[in-house]
Amino acid sequence: MTWLLHQHVVLLALLAGLFTWGCTIVGSAIVFFFKHISRKLLDIMMGFAAGVMIAASFWSLLDPSLAYASQNGYGKWSWFPAAAGFLLGGVALRLIDAVVPHLHLGNDISKAEGIQPRKKKLSKTALLFLAITIHNFPEGLAVGVT
């Protein structure tokens, strides 16, 4: 642990990024070990992931912003910047969900939601690309803010 405390900030950021990358690889490697996963297990995994993300967003973003606002003289309105940012983020995600074409698990490509291109349907590869891009955009913003 003392070795980490004496390292350059850029090296620490690299190590933290590699650690989260490794965790993502291990978590996604499940697809190589199971051909079929029950819907109940998928729901449990999705619920766990949602809980982790809610806890991470509160403890890493909302709680520090509330503390910062209360220390800097916002008084009884110290909750407003965090609440406004949280609601604005939720509205932005809902707008992205309504506009960007996407598939839900188990649906055929003909049941893609969102605004579809006029001439042809997007391929599953293009939809996967959009999903990864949409996922990484707010994640990148959060890392950048940190």
TIPAMAR-753616 format. One record per atom (N, C-alpha, C): chain; residue in three letters; atom name; x, y, z; residue number from 1. Coordinates in Angstrom, 3 decimals, always signed. Layout:
REM residues N
REC  kette  rest  atom        xx        yy        zz   nr
REC      A   ALA    CA         X         Y         Z  NUM
...
This chain:
REM residues 146
REC  kette  rest  atom        xx        yy        zz   nr
REC      A   MET     N    +0.817    -1.192    +0.000    1
REC      A   MET    CA    +0.000    +0.000    +0.000    1
REC      A   MET     C    +0.863    +1.259    +0.000    1
REC      A   THR     N    +1.968    +1.257    +0.737    2
REC      A   THR    CA    +2.828    +2.441    +0.757    2
REC      A   THR     C    +3.456    +2.690    -0.609    2
REC      A   TRP     N    +3.668    +1.603    -1.375    3
REC      A   TRP    CA    +4.209    +1.766    -2.723    3
REC      A   TRP     C    +3.255    +2.592    -3.571    3
REC      A   LEU     N    +1.952    +2.327    -3.436    4
REC      A   LEU    CA    +0.955    +3.076    -4.202    4
REC      A   LEU     C    +0.935    +4.553    -3.825    4
REC      A   LEU     N    +1.110    +4.842    -2.554    5
REC      A   LEU    CA    +1.043    +6.227    -2.091    5
REC      A   LEU     C    +2.171    +7.091    -2.643    5
REC      A   HIS     N    +3.262    +6.467    -3.070    6
REC      A   HIS    CA    +4.417    +7.220    -3.557    6
REC      A   HIS     C    +4.530    +7.223    -5.082    6
REC      A   GLN     N    +3.494    +6.794    -5.785    7
REC      A   GLN    CA    +3.535    +6.748    -7.242    7
REC      A   GLN     C    +2.961    +8.021    -7.851    7
REC      A   HIS     N    +3.355    +8.275    -9.089    8
REC      A   HIS    CA    +2.859    +9.449    -9.828    8
REC      A   HIS     C    +1.365    +9.283   -10.119    8
REC      A   VAL     N    +0.660   +10.388   -10.173    9
REC      A   VAL    CA    -0.785   +10.369   -10.363    9
REC      A   VAL     C    -1.170    +9.708   -11.697    9
REC      A   VAL     N    -0.387    +9.928   -12.730   10
REC      A   VAL    CA    -0.694    +9.346   -14.037   10
REC      A   VAL     C    -0.579    +7.821   -13.981   10
REC      A   LEU     N    +0.443    +7.317   -13.290   11
REC      A   LEU    CA    +0.586    +5.865   -13.136   11
REC      A   LEU     C    -0.579    +5.288   -12.334   11
REC      A   LEU     N    -1.007    +5.993   -11.304   12
REC      A   LEU    CA    -2.150    +5.528   -10.514   12
REC      A   LEU     C    -3.426    +5.500   -11.348   12
REC      A   ALA     N    -3.607    +6.505   -12.200   13
REC      A   ALA    CA    -4.778    +6.512   -13.087   13
REC      A   ALA     C    -4.710    +5.355   -14.069   13
REC      A   LEU     N    -3.531    +5.074   -14.590   14
REC      A   LEU    CA    -3.360    +3.949   -15.506   14
REC      A   LEU     C    -3.675    +2.631   -14.809   14
REC      A   LEU     N    -3.156    +2.457   -13.595   15
REC      A   LEU    CA    -3.419    +1.227   -12.845   15
REC      A   LEU     C    -4.907    +1.069   -12.519   15
REC      A   ALA     N    -5.554    +2.153   -12.135   16
REC      A   ALA    CA    -6.986    +2.084   -11.839   16
REC      A   ALA     C    -7.787    +1.753   -13.100   16
REC      A   GLY     N    -7.416    +2.339   -14.221   17
REC      A   GLY    CA    -8.089    +2.024   -15.477   17
REC      A   GLY     C    -7.890    +0.577   -15.888   17
REC      A   LEU     N    -6.666    +0.067   -15.710   18
REC      A   LEU    CA    -6.397    -1.337   -16.029   18
REC      A   LEU     C    -7.159    -2.274   -15.096   18
REC      A   PHE     N    -7.305    -1.882   -13.832   19
REC      A   PHE    CA    -8.053    -2.706   -12.880   19
REC      A   PHE     C    -9.525    -2.791   -13.290   19
REC      A   THR     N   -10.131    -1.644   -13.624   20
REC      A   THR    CA   -11.542    -1.677   -14.023   20
REC      A   THR     C   -11.703    -2.407   -15.355   20
REC      A   TRP     N   -10.734    -2.259   -16.254   21
REC      A   TRP    CA   -10.769    -2.998   -17.513   21
REC      A   TRP     C   -10.718    -4.497   -17.249   21
REC      A   GLY     N    -9.842    -4.912   -16.345   22
REC      A   GLY    CA    -9.741    -6.336   -16.005   22
REC      A   GLY     C   -11.024    -6.873   -15.391   22
REC      A   CYS     N   -11.633    -6.090   -14.517   23
REC      A   CYS    CA   -12.906    -6.516   -13.920   23
REC      A   CYS     C   -13.990    -6.646   -14.981   23
REC      A   THR     N   -14.008    -5.733   -15.944   24
REC      A   THR    CA   -14.976    -5.819   -17.031   24
REC      A   THR     C   -14.742    -7.070   -17.864   24
REC      A   ILE     N   -13.494    -7.386   -18.136   25
REC      A   ILE    CA   -13.164    -8.580   -18.914   25
REC      A   ILE     C   -13.611    -9.839   -18.179   25
REC      A   VAL     N   -13.320    -9.911   -16.886   26
REC      A   VAL    CA   -13.707   -11.094   -16.108   26
REC      A   VAL     C   -15.231   -11.225   -16.064   26
REC      A   GLY     N   -15.923   -10.118   -15.847   27
REC      A   GLY    CA   -17.384   -10.168   -15.791   27
REC      A   GLY     C   -18.020   -10.548   -17.115   27
REC      A   SER     N   -17.453   -10.064   -18.198   28
REC      A   SER    CA   -18.037   -10.381   -19.499   28
REC      A   SER     C   -17.610   -11.745   -20.016   28
REC      A   ALA     N   -16.600   -12.349   -19.418   29
REC      A   ALA    CA   -16.131   -13.666   -19.860   29
REC      A   ALA     C   -17.129   -14.773   -19.536   29
REC      A   ILE     N   -18.146   -14.453   -18.770   30
REC      A   ILE    CA   -19.173   -15.443   -18.431   30
REC      A   ILE     C   -19.804   -16.031   -19.695   30
REC      A   VAL     N   -19.896   -15.232   -20.750   31
REC      A   VAL    CA   -20.530   -15.716   -21.977   31
REC      A   VAL     C   -19.767   -16.880   -22.596   31
REC      A   PHE     N   -18.492   -17.027   -22.287   32
REC      A   PHE    CA   -17.712   -18.123   -22.847   32
REC      A   PHE     C   -17.940   -19.446   -22.113   32
REC      A   PHE     N   -18.484   -19.384   -20.911   33
REC      A   PHE    CA   -18.655   -20.585   -20.106   33
REC      A   PHE     C   -20.076   -21.136   -20.121   33
REC      A   PHE     N   -21.044   -20.331   -20.521   34
REC      A   PHE    CA   -22.441   -20.757   -20.520   34
REC      A   PHE     C   -23.060   -20.505   -21.891   34
REC      A   LYS     N   -23.691   -21.531   -22.438   35
REC      A   LYS    CA   -24.403   -21.358   -23.711   35
REC      A   LYS     C   -25.745   -20.674   -23.486   35
REC      A   HIS     N   -26.454   -21.077   -22.432   36
REC      A   HIS    CA   -27.771   -20.514   -22.126   36
REC      A   HIS     C   -27.798   -20.123   -20.655   36
REC      A   ILE     N   -28.310   -18.937   -20.402   37
REC      A   ILE    CA   -28.445   -18.447   -19.033   37
REC      A   ILE     C   -29.930   -18.217   -18.789   37
REC      A   SER     N   -30.416   -18.679   -17.653   38
REC      A   SER    CA   -31.843   -18.537   -17.363   38
REC      A   SER     C   -32.218   -17.065   -17.187   38
REC      A   ARG     N   -33.455   -16.769   -17.466   39
REC      A   ARG    CA   -33.955   -15.400   -17.340   39
REC      A   ARG     C   -33.876   -14.932   -15.883   39
REC      A   LYS     N   -34.104   -15.853   -14.943   40
REC      A   LYS    CA   -34.039   -15.494   -13.526   40
REC      A   LYS     C   -32.622   -15.058   -13.137   40
REC      A   LEU     N   -31.610   -15.795   -13.619   41
REC      A   LEU    CA   -30.225   -15.428   -13.335   41
REC      A   LEU     C   -29.881   -14.086   -13.976   41
REC      A   LEU     N   -30.359   -13.851   -15.196   42
REC      A   LEU    CA   -30.125   -12.560   -15.844   42
REC      A   LEU     C   -30.762   -11.421   -15.052   42
REC      A   ASP     N   -31.964   -11.647   -14.543   43
REC      A   ASP    CA   -32.630   -10.619   -13.737   43
REC      A   ASP     C   -31.868   -10.344   -12.447   43
REC      A   ILE     N   -31.349   -11.401   -11.818   44
REC      A   ILE    CA   -30.560   -11.229   -10.593   44
REC      A   ILE     C   -29.293   -10.435   -10.890   44
REC      A   MET     N   -28.613   -10.787   -11.977   45
REC      A   MET    CA   -27.385   -10.086   -12.344   45
REC      A   MET     C   -27.668    -8.620   -12.694   45
REC      A   MET     N   -28.772    -8.368   -13.388   46
REC      A   MET    CA   -29.133    -7.002   -13.749   46
REC      A   MET     C   -29.480    -6.185   -12.500   46
REC      A   GLY     N   -30.189    -6.802   -11.552   47
REC      A   GLY    CA   -30.511    -6.119   -10.306   47
REC      A   GLY     C   -29.268    -5.797    -9.498   47
REC      A   PHE     N   -28.327    -6.734    -9.457   48
REC      A   PHE    CA   -27.069    -6.498    -8.741   48
REC      A   PHE     C   -26.303    -5.351    -9.394   48
REC      A   ALA     N   -26.214    -5.374   -10.729   49
REC      A   ALA    CA   -25.499    -4.315   -11.446   49
REC      A   ALA     C   -26.158    -2.958   -11.222   49
REC      A   ALA     N   -27.488    -2.928   -11.219   50
REC      A   ALA    CA   -28.201    -1.670   -10.984   50
REC      A   ALA     C   -27.921    -1.155    -9.576   50
REC      A   GLY     N   -27.918    -2.044    -8.600   51
REC      A   GLY    CA   -27.610    -1.628    -7.230   51
REC      A   GLY     C   -26.196    -1.091    -7.083   51
REC      A   VAL     N   -25.252    -1.737    -7.724   52
REC      A   VAL    CA   -23.866    -1.268    -7.685   52
REC      A   VAL     C   -23.745    +0.110    -8.318   52
REC      A   MET     N   -24.411    +0.307    -9.463   53
REC      A   MET    CA   -24.328    +1.592   -10.142   53
REC      A   MET     C   -25.012    +2.712    -9.345   53
REC      A   ILE     N   -26.124    +2.400    -8.710   54
REC      A   ILE    CA   -26.798    +3.417    -7.882   54
REC      A   ILE     C   -25.930    +3.778    -6.686   54
REC      A   ALA     N   -25.356    +2.771    -6.036   55
REC      A   ALA    CA   -24.470    +3.040    -4.897   55
REC      A   ALA     C   -23.246    +3.839    -5.336   55
REC      A   ALA     N   -22.660    +3.461    -6.473   56
REC      A   ALA    CA   -21.485    +4.181    -6.964   56
REC      A   ALA     C   -21.824    +5.624    -7.309   56
REC      A   SER     N   -22.971    +5.847    -7.937   57
REC      A   SER    CA   -23.336    +7.214    -8.301   57
REC      A   SER     C   -23.614    +8.054    -7.061   57
REC      A   PHE     N   -24.195    +7.444    -6.029   58
REC      A   PHE    CA   -24.443    +8.229    -4.823   58
REC      A   PHE     C   -23.149    +8.533    -4.087   58
REC      A   TRP     N   -22.377    +7.506    -3.746   59
REC      A   TRP    CA   -21.196    +7.702    -2.913   59
REC      A   TRP     C   -20.063    +8.420    -3.634   59
REC      A   SER     N   -19.992    +8.315    -4.955   60
REC      A   SER    CA   -18.895    +8.951    -5.682   60
REC      A   SER     C   -19.261   +10.304    -6.268   60
REC      A   LEU     N   -20.540   +10.553    -6.496   61
REC      A   LEU    CA   -20.928   +11.800    -7.153   61
REC      A   LEU     C   -21.894   +12.646    -6.329   61
REC      A   LEU     N   -23.026   +12.057    -5.929   62
REC      A   LEU    CA   -24.052   +12.860    -5.264   62
REC      A   LEU     C   -23.657   +13.291    -3.853   62
REC      A   ASP     N   -23.164   +12.365    -3.046   63
REC      A   ASP    CA   -22.789   +12.719    -1.679   63
REC      A   ASP     C   -21.681   +13.773    -1.642   63
REC      A   PRO     N   -20.603   +13.632    -2.434   64
REC      A   PRO    CA   -19.594   +14.702    -2.435   64
REC      A   PRO     C   -20.132   +16.041    -2.935   64
REC      A   SER     N   -21.046   +16.022    -3.904   65
REC      A   SER    CA   -21.590   +17.293    -4.389   65
REC      A   SER     C   -22.470   +17.950    -3.328   65
REC      A   LEU     N   -23.211   +17.148    -2.576   66
REC      A   LEU    CA   -24.011   +17.707    -1.471   66
REC      A   LEU     C   -23.109   +18.310    -0.398   66
REC      A   ALA     N   -22.022   +17.610    -0.062   67
REC      A   ALA    CA   -21.087   +18.118    +0.939   67
REC      A   ALA     C   -20.427   +19.406    +0.455   67
REC      A   TYR     N   -20.026   +19.443    -0.816   68
REC      A   TYR    CA   -19.386   +20.629    -1.375   68
REC      A   TYR     C   -20.331   +21.821    -1.358   68
REC      A   ALA     N   -21.575   +21.591    -1.757   69
REC      A   ALA    CA   -22.552   +22.685    -1.804   69
REC      A   ALA     C   -22.860   +23.210    -0.405   69
REC      A   SER     N   -22.953   +22.315    +0.578   70
REC      A   SER    CA   -23.262   +22.778    +1.932   70
REC      A   SER     C   -22.085   +23.528    +2.549   70
REC      A   GLN     N   -20.854   +23.193    +2.160   71
REC      A   GLN    CA   -19.674   +23.892    +2.697   71
REC      A   GLN     C   -19.464   +25.255    +2.064   71
REC      A   ASN     N   -20.040   +25.473    +0.897   72
REC      A   ASN    CA   -19.793   +26.719    +0.182   72
REC      A   ASN     C   -20.957   +27.696    +0.233   72
REC      A   GLY     N   -21.745   +27.624    +1.277   73
REC      A   GLY    CA   -22.724   +28.654    +1.557   73
REC      A   GLY     C   -24.006   +28.630    +0.748   73
REC      A   TYR     N   -24.411   +27.488    +0.240   74
REC      A   TYR    CA   -25.694   +27.427    -0.465   74
REC      A   TYR     C   -26.865   +27.384    +0.516   74
REC      A   GLY     N   -26.587   +27.105    +1.782   75
REC      A   GLY    CA   -27.624   +27.116    +2.808   75
REC      A   GLY     C   -28.674   +26.049    +2.594   75
REC      A   LYS     N   -29.953   +26.475    +2.695   76
REC      A   LYS    CA   -31.030   +25.497    +2.573   76
REC      A   LYS     C   -31.199   +24.987    +1.145   76
REC      A   TRP     N   -30.544   +25.602    +0.157   77
REC      A   TRP    CA   -30.617   +25.169    -1.243   77
REC      A   TRP     C   -29.419   +24.307    -1.645   77
REC      A   SER     N   -28.679   +23.789    -0.683   78
REC      A   SER    CA   -27.481   +23.013    -1.008   78
REC      A   SER     C   -27.806   +21.709    -1.735   78
REC      A   TRP     N   -29.014   +21.241    -1.623   79
REC      A   TRP    CA   -29.425   +20.013    -2.310   79
REC      A   TRP     C   -29.738   +20.248    -3.784   79
REC      A   PHE     N   -29.998   +21.506    -4.187   80
REC      A   PHE    CA   -30.499   +21.781    -5.528   80
REC      A   PHE     C   -29.524   +21.444    -6.668   80
REC      A   PRO     N   -28.227   +21.820    -6.581   81
REC      A   PRO    CA   -27.333   +21.482    -7.699   81
REC      A   PRO     C   -27.243   +19.971    -7.957   81
REC      A   ALA     N   -27.172   +19.180    -6.903   82
REC      A   ALA    CA   -27.090   +17.729    -7.067   82
REC      A   ALA     C   -28.400   +17.174    -7.633   82
REC      A   ALA     N   -29.522   +17.647    -7.124   83
REC      A   ALA    CA   -30.820   +17.167    -7.612   83
REC      A   ALA     C   -31.041   +17.573    -9.067   83
REC      A   ALA     N   -30.681   +18.798    -9.412   84
REC      A   ALA    CA   -30.852   +19.255   -10.794   84
REC      A   ALA     C   -29.966   +18.454   -11.742   84
REC      A   GLY     N   -28.723   +18.218   -11.356   85
REC      A   GLY    CA   -27.826   +17.418   -12.189   85
REC      A   GLY     C   -28.313   +15.994   -12.345   85
REC      A   PHE     N   -28.811   +15.416   -11.255   86
REC      A   PHE    CA   -29.329   +14.043   -11.296   86
REC      A   PHE     C   -30.540   +13.955   -12.225   86
REC      A   LEU     N   -31.480   +14.888   -12.093   87
REC      A   LEU    CA   -32.670   +14.888   -12.945   87
REC      A   LEU     C   -32.317   +15.173   -14.406   87
REC      A   LEU     N   -31.392   +16.089   -14.643   88
REC      A   LEU    CA   -30.971   +16.391   -16.002   88
REC      A   LEU     C   -30.315   +15.169   -16.652   88
REC      A   GLY     N   -29.515   +14.431   -15.883   89
REC      A   GLY    CA   -28.919   +13.202   -16.399   89
REC      A   GLY     C   -29.966   +12.155   -16.725   89
REC      A   GLY     N   -30.984   +12.027   -15.881   90
REC      A   GLY    CA   -32.065   +11.079   -16.141   90
REC      A   GLY     C   -32.848   +11.437   -17.390   90
REC      A   VAL     N   -33.117   +12.719   -17.573   91
REC      A   VAL    CA   -33.831   +13.171   -18.774   91
REC      A   VAL     C   -32.975   +12.915   -20.019   91
REC      A   ALA     N   -31.674   +13.159   -19.929   92
REC      A   ALA    CA   -30.792   +12.926   -21.070   92
REC      A   ALA     C   -30.772   +11.444   -21.442   92
REC      A   LEU     N   -30.700   +10.553   -20.444   93
REC      A   LEU    CA   -30.716    +9.120   -20.734   93
REC      A   LEU     C   -32.049    +8.684   -21.340   93
REC      A   ARG     N   -33.148    +9.235   -20.870   94
REC      A   ARG    CA   -34.459    +8.902   -21.442   94
REC      A   ARG     C   -34.560    +9.383   -22.887   94
REC      A   LEU     N   -34.026   +10.564   -23.170   95
REC      A   LEU    CA   -34.019   +11.082   -24.529   95
REC      A   LEU     C   -33.175   +10.200   -25.451   95
REC      A   ILE     N   -32.012    +9.778   -24.968   96
REC      A   ILE    CA   -31.168    +8.879   -25.756   96
REC      A   ILE     C   -31.898    +7.571   -26.015   96
REC      A   ASP     N   -32.606    +7.058   -25.013   97
REC      A   ASP    CA   -33.358    +5.805   -25.169   97
REC      A   ASP     C   -34.456    +5.953   -26.213   97
REC      A   ALA     N   -35.092    +7.123   -26.275   98
REC      A   ALA    CA   -36.179    +7.328   -27.226   98
REC      A   ALA     C   -35.675    +7.545   -28.645   98
REC      A   VAL     N   -34.482    +8.115   -28.812   99
REC      A   VAL    CA   -33.996    +8.497   -30.135   99
REC      A   VAL     C   -33.127    +7.415   -30.787   99
REC      A   VAL     N   -32.216    +6.853   -30.033  100
REC      A   VAL    CA   -31.228    +5.936   -30.611  100
REC      A   VAL     C   -31.842    +4.554   -30.822  100
REC      A   PRO     N   -31.666    +3.968   -31.999  101
REC      A   PRO    CA   -32.192    +2.623   -32.246  101
REC      A   PRO     C   -31.502    +1.600   -31.348  101
REC      A   HIS     N   -32.300    +0.686   -30.783  102
REC      A   HIS    CA   -31.729    -0.336   -29.907  102
REC      A   HIS     C   -32.655    -1.542   -29.828  102
REC      A   LEU     N   -32.060    -2.656   -29.411  103
REC      A   LEU    CA   -32.803    -3.900   -29.216  103
REC      A   LEU     C   -32.835    -4.242   -27.743  103
REC      A   HIS     N   -33.909    -4.866   -27.305  104
REC      A   HIS    CA   -33.963    -5.423   -25.964  104
REC      A   HIS     C   -33.639    -6.909   -26.044  104
REC      A   LEU     N   -33.176    -7.465   -24.949  105
REC      A   LEU    CA   -32.706    -8.842   -24.899  105
REC      A   LEU     C   -33.772    -9.813   -25.398  105
REC      A   GLY     N   -33.389   -10.652   -26.337  106
REC      A   GLY    CA   -34.279   -11.675   -26.849  106
REC      A   GLY     C   -35.203   -11.245   -27.978  106
REC      A   ASN     N   -35.194    -9.973   -28.336  107
REC      A   ASN    CA   -36.070    -9.498   -29.415  107
REC      A   ASN     C   -35.408    -9.651   -30.774  107
REC      A   ASP     N   -36.237    -9.805   -31.790  108
REC      A   ASP    CA   -35.760    -9.859   -33.163  108
REC      A   ASP     C   -35.403    -8.455   -33.623  108
REC      A   ILE     N   -34.574    -8.360   -34.645  109
REC      A   ILE    CA   -34.141    -7.052   -35.147  109
REC      A   ILE     C   -35.311    -6.219   -35.676  109
REC      A   SER     N   -36.394    -6.869   -36.050  110
REC      A   SER    CA   -37.564    -6.123   -36.527  110
REC      A   SER     C   -38.269    -5.373   -35.391  110
REC      A   LYS     N   -37.964    -5.701   -34.141  111
REC      A   LYS    CA   -38.580    -5.042   -32.989  111
REC      A   LYS     C   -37.664    -3.983   -32.370  111
REC      A   ALA     N   -36.708    -3.493   -33.142  112
REC      A   ALA    CA   -35.806    -2.460   -32.634  112
REC      A   ALA     C   -36.605    -1.198   -32.302  112
REC      A   GLU     N   -36.261    -0.568   -31.196  113
REC      A   GLU    CA   -36.931    +0.655   -30.760  113
REC      A   GLU     C   -36.089    +1.866   -31.120  113
REC      A   GLY     N   -36.678    +3.037   -31.020  114
REC      A   GLY    CA   -35.981    +4.274   -31.333  114
REC      A   GLY     C   -36.251    +4.691   -32.768  114
REC      A   ILE     N   -35.640    +5.787   -33.176  115
REC      A   ILE    CA   -35.826    +6.298   -34.525  115
REC      A   ILE     C   -34.983    +5.449   -35.476  115
REC      A   GLN     N   -35.642    +4.839   -36.439  116
REC      A   GLN    CA   -34.958    +3.976   -37.399  116
REC      A   GLN     C   -34.597    +4.763   -38.659  116
REC      A   PRO     N   -33.472    +4.410   -39.290  117
REC      A   PRO    CA   -33.144    +5.042   -40.574  117
REC      A   PRO     C   -34.232    +4.732   -41.608  117
REC      A   ARG     N   -34.484    +5.645   -42.526  118
REC      A   ARG    CA   -35.579    +5.485   -43.485  118
REC      A   ARG     C   -35.316    +4.400   -44.514  118
REC      A   LYS     N   -34.110    +4.260   -44.983  119
REC      A   LYS    CA   -33.855    +3.350   -46.096  119
REC      A   LYS     C   -33.689    +1.903   -45.661  119
REC      A   LYS     N   -33.026    +1.656   -44.539  120
REC      A   LYS    CA   -32.817    +0.271   -44.124  120
REC      A   LYS     C   -32.679    +0.193   -42.614  120
REC      A   LYS     N   -32.894    -0.988   -42.097  121
REC      A   LYS    CA   -32.722    -1.225   -40.667  121
REC      A   LYS     C   -31.235    -1.336   -40.363  121
REC      A   LEU     N   -30.854    -0.963   -39.153  122
REC      A   LEU    CA   -29.462    -1.101   -38.746  122
REC      A   LEU     C   -29.157    -2.564   -38.447  122
REC      A   SER     N   -27.950    -2.971   -38.724  123
REC      A   SER    CA   -27.536    -4.340   -38.427  123
REC      A   SER     C   -27.318    -4.503   -36.923  123
REC      A   LYS     N   -27.243    -5.740   -36.473  124
REC      A   LYS    CA   -26.984    -5.993   -35.055  124
REC      A   LYS     C   -25.623    -5.443   -34.648  124
REC      A   THR     N   -24.656    -5.472   -35.570  125
REC      A   THR    CA   -23.328    -4.933   -35.278  125
REC      A   THR     C   -23.401    -3.428   -35.042  125
REC      A   ALA     N   -24.145    -2.719   -35.885  126
REC      A   ALA    CA   -24.293    -1.275   -35.716  126
REC      A   ALA     C   -25.017    -0.951   -34.417  126
REC      A   LEU     N   -26.047    -1.735   -34.079  127
REC      A   LEU    CA   -26.766    -1.522   -32.820  127
REC      A   LEU     C   -25.852    -1.777   -31.623  127
REC      A   LEU     N   -25.004    -2.806   -31.696  128
REC      A   LEU    CA   -24.052    -3.085   -30.618  128
REC      A   LEU     C   -23.057    -1.940   -30.478  128
REC      A   PHE     N   -22.581    -1.419   -31.605  129
REC      A   PHE    CA   -21.665    -0.282   -31.591  129
REC      A   PHE     C   -22.309    +0.920   -30.906  129
REC      A   LEU     N   -23.559    +1.216   -31.257  130
REC      A   LEU    CA   -24.268    +2.331   -30.632  130
REC      A   LEU     C   -24.446    +2.108   -29.128  130
REC      A   ALA     N   -24.760    +0.872   -28.742  131
REC      A   ALA    CA   -24.960    +0.582   -27.319  131
REC      A   ALA     C   -23.679    +0.808   -26.530  131
REC      A   ILE     N   -22.566    +0.352   -27.060  132
REC      A   ILE    CA   -21.285    +0.527   -26.356  132
REC      A   ILE     C   -20.921    +2.005   -26.290  132
REC      A   THR     N   -21.146    +2.722   -27.375  133
REC      A   THR    CA   -20.838    +4.150   -27.396  133
REC      A   THR     C   -21.687    +4.912   -26.388  133
REC      A   ILE     N   -22.987    +4.621   -26.359  134
REC      A   ILE    CA   -23.878    +5.299   -25.417  134
REC      A   ILE     C   -23.484    +4.975   -23.980  134
REC      A   HIS     N   -23.092    +3.727   -23.722  135
REC      A   HIS    CA   -22.674    +3.337   -22.378  135
REC      A   HIS     C   -21.405    +4.084   -21.975  135
REC      A   ASN     N   -20.463    +4.202   -22.870  136
REC      A   ASN    CA   -19.166    +4.786   -22.526  136
REC      A   ASN     C   -19.198    +6.305   -22.425  136
REC      A   PHE     N   -20.148    +6.961   -23.060  137
REC      A   PHE    CA   -20.188    +8.417   -23.031  137
REC      A   PHE     C   -20.371    +8.970   -21.613  137
REC      A   PRO     N   -21.441    +8.591   -20.879  138
REC      A   PRO    CA   -21.557    +9.130   -19.510  138
REC      A   PRO     C   -20.473    +8.600   -18.579  138
REC      A   GLU     N   -20.019    +7.371   -18.822  139
REC      A   GLU    CA   -18.947    +6.825   -17.996  139
REC      A   GLU     C   -17.674    +7.653   -18.186  139
REC      A   GLY     N   -17.377    +8.012   -19.421  140
REC      A   GLY    CA   -16.211    +8.842   -19.701  140
REC      A   GLY     C   -16.331   +10.218   -19.083  140
REC      A   LEU     N   -17.541   +10.788   -19.124  141
REC      A   LEU    CA   -17.748   +12.091   -18.486  141
REC      A   LEU     C   -17.509   +12.013   -16.979  141
REC      A   ALA     N   -17.987   +10.922   -16.360  142
REC      A   ALA    CA   -17.793   +10.775   -14.908  142
REC      A   ALA     C   -16.312   +10.629   -14.561  142
REC      A   VAL     N   -15.586    +9.853   -15.362  143
REC      A   VAL    CA   -14.149    +9.697   -15.128  143
REC      A   VAL     C   -13.433   +11.028   -15.347  143
REC      A   GLY     N   -13.846   +11.763   -16.387  144
REC      A   GLY    CA   -13.230   +13.055   -16.654  144
REC      A   GLY     C   -13.460   +14.054   -15.539  144
REC      A   VAL     N   -14.650   +14.058   -14.966  145
REC      A   VAL    CA   -14.958   +14.959   -13.862  145
REC      A   VAL     C   -14.132   +14.597   -12.635  145
REC      A   THR     N   -13.954   +13.290   -12.422  146
REC      A   THR    CA   -13.174   +12.840   -11.270  146
REC      A   THR     C   -11.739   +13.269   -11.412  146
